[in-house]
Amino acid sequence: MNSLPITKAHGTGNDFVLVEDLDGHLEIDADLVRQLCDRNFGVGADGLIRLAPADEDAAAFFMDYRNSDGSIAEMCGNGIRCSTKYLIDRGLLTSSHDRARRRVGVQTRSGVRQVTYELGGDDLVSTVEVDMGPPSFEPASVPLAPDFAESLQVPFESIHAGERLRLNAVSMGNPHAVVFGPDPVGIDVASVGREIEKSAIFPEGANVEFVEVVSSSHLKMRVWERGVGETLACGSGACAAFAAARELEMVGDSVTLSLPGGELRLRWDGTIMMAGPAVEVFDAVVNLDTLGAPTYHR
């Protein structure tokens, strides 16, 4: 495999390298993921998605997602939207796809997610709504360290923030720590986010969301993603922020959530429904022999 066809896509600025593998014959290891996602010597992305065969009857395909550092991720809401657009626009889905209702099942490592989509004037997918499932506040499901009996308002002494923070731990199929406070524009997301991600409170790490409650129907957020760093958006993180804010009675049953990369719409329907755009930027064929940083000699 000396060349690889790819598509670059993003959902509200959360960007991905998409690789079609519906025959299930490609092997993409962590090193190749890191090289392709490198923003200087590769394509550049927050993560890589291999569109693979599903082994669940309720799903049309499996979203095999890896973070830019090569680590495996359980869930990616923005990635689901981009994956769905890619396959629908190209007419590649032949099973578990209800064309009349514009509905399709997507298998992820945290279960099958049901997706509905809207077509634009060009008959291509423009907006996708994902049933992200119910949140869990059970400490063991996040997971939190065994000595934590509660997941909300967990005290955390932050060296980098210089203050005691309150962490709200939520599982959306992957672990999240939501921190409510003022406008996150002034937060050192890299330092504080990494500090929380690596804390012993979260034995499997955590995605960290810094959230301002602007009103009962509007949230503003920046996010530090486990295995990636700060990204312009995070779909599961947006859901975690909404879930925590709703649980704490800060917001109602529907919100607009503003991120550096755009806006997502979230609503409660016994589960969390997330809607937002899916955009393809370009198609390309990558020469795998040229990937990787050159050796620097002094």
Secondary structure, DSSP 4 states (H G I P E B T S, - for coil): --EEEEEEEEETTEEEEEEE-TT------HHHHHHHH-TTTS---SEEEEEE--SSTT-SEEEEEEETTS-B-S--HHHHHHHHHHHHHTT---SSEETTTTEEEEEETTEEEEEEEEE-TTSSEEEEEEE----B--TTTTTPPTT----SSEEEEETTTTEEEEEEEEESSSEEEEEE-S-GGGS-HHHHHHHHHTSTT-TT--EEEEEEEEETTEEEEEEEETTTEEES--HHHHHHHHHHHHHTTSS-SEEEEEETTEEEEEEESSSEEEEEE-EEEEEEEEEGGG-SPPPP--
